[in-house]
Amino acid sequence: MNTLFEPFAYEFFVRGLIAAGLVGGLCGLIGVYIVLRRMAYIGHGLSHAVFGGAVVSYVMAFNFYLGASLWGFLSAVLISLTTRKRVIGADAAIGIITTASFALGVALISRYRTFTRDFEAALFGNILGVSPGDLWAITAVAVFAAAVLIIGYKQFLFATFDPDVARFYGVATPWVDTVFSLVLAGTIVVSMQVLGVTLIAAAIVIPPIVARLLTDSFRTMILLSTGTGAFCGVSGIYLSYFADVSSGASVVLFSAFIFVLALTYSAVRGRLGRGRAALPGHPAPFN
């Protein structure tokens, strides 16, 4: 029994556990809008773009959070402006802008060679590196993101499902997209230490997909996705202690396991629903 509570004796682990719960919930919340907009690739791309900004901030001795967030925000805005021209597809714009930014980061690392270990932590996550300052930054971004999405709930909802109609009814979709880009950039920046650049996209995409398999309600999907993300973050970090693997990899693998369970449950529920509908006196399920 003592073995199960052994990790909680270490202050760094408790900090990492709290950080993982906040990051997981934050990624789950933001991920709902990403998945419903069919922009899953932007989470993967922006994480690479933010990495480039983080390296530039390090080299220029600039504040990490401010520099990386600004870099990610500008990358997201540039992607949005490029795709509005309708000449270049969103996937192509994301691929060009974000890989160029990531390549810049790798080039600077190969040039200066002064932070190889930090480079590895940024790529794959490092629970040992979560400091009290990181925890405060994660909390601030989580509160900011929740406040923005609650205050602008109707605008974000409208812009997510039907941006053309939203514009017709006076919703300033360019501003909505810009604010969302800022929230997304901040989310990715504070998630890097826990999840790593290469695994952030999975943490953003898996929880909302799990929630979508379990509900058709948008409001319920937000709550389920946020809760699933937080649960996977905490559970993944806890398991990483005993498995002695990267914290980011552990979180994503546990999330994938939850996805398999949700997919199985959804398939079984679908078969049972069709079976009941086929019986006399049982109406077809509402879709």
Secondary structure, DSSP 8 states (H G I E B T S, - for coil): -HHHHGGGG-HHHHHHHHHHHHHHHHHHHHHHHHHHTT-HHHHHHHHHHHHHHHHHHHHTT--HHHHHHHHHHHHHHHHHHHHHTSSS-HHHHHHHHHHHHHHHHHHHHHHH-S-HHHHHHHHH--GGG--HHHHHHHHHHHHHHHHHHHHTHHHHHHHHH-HHHHHHTT--HHHHHHHHHHHHHHHHHHHHHHH-GGGHHHHHHHHHHHHHHH-S-HHHHHHHHHHHHHHHHHHHHHHHHHHT--HHHHHHHHHHHHHHHHHHHHHHHHHHHHHHHHSTT------
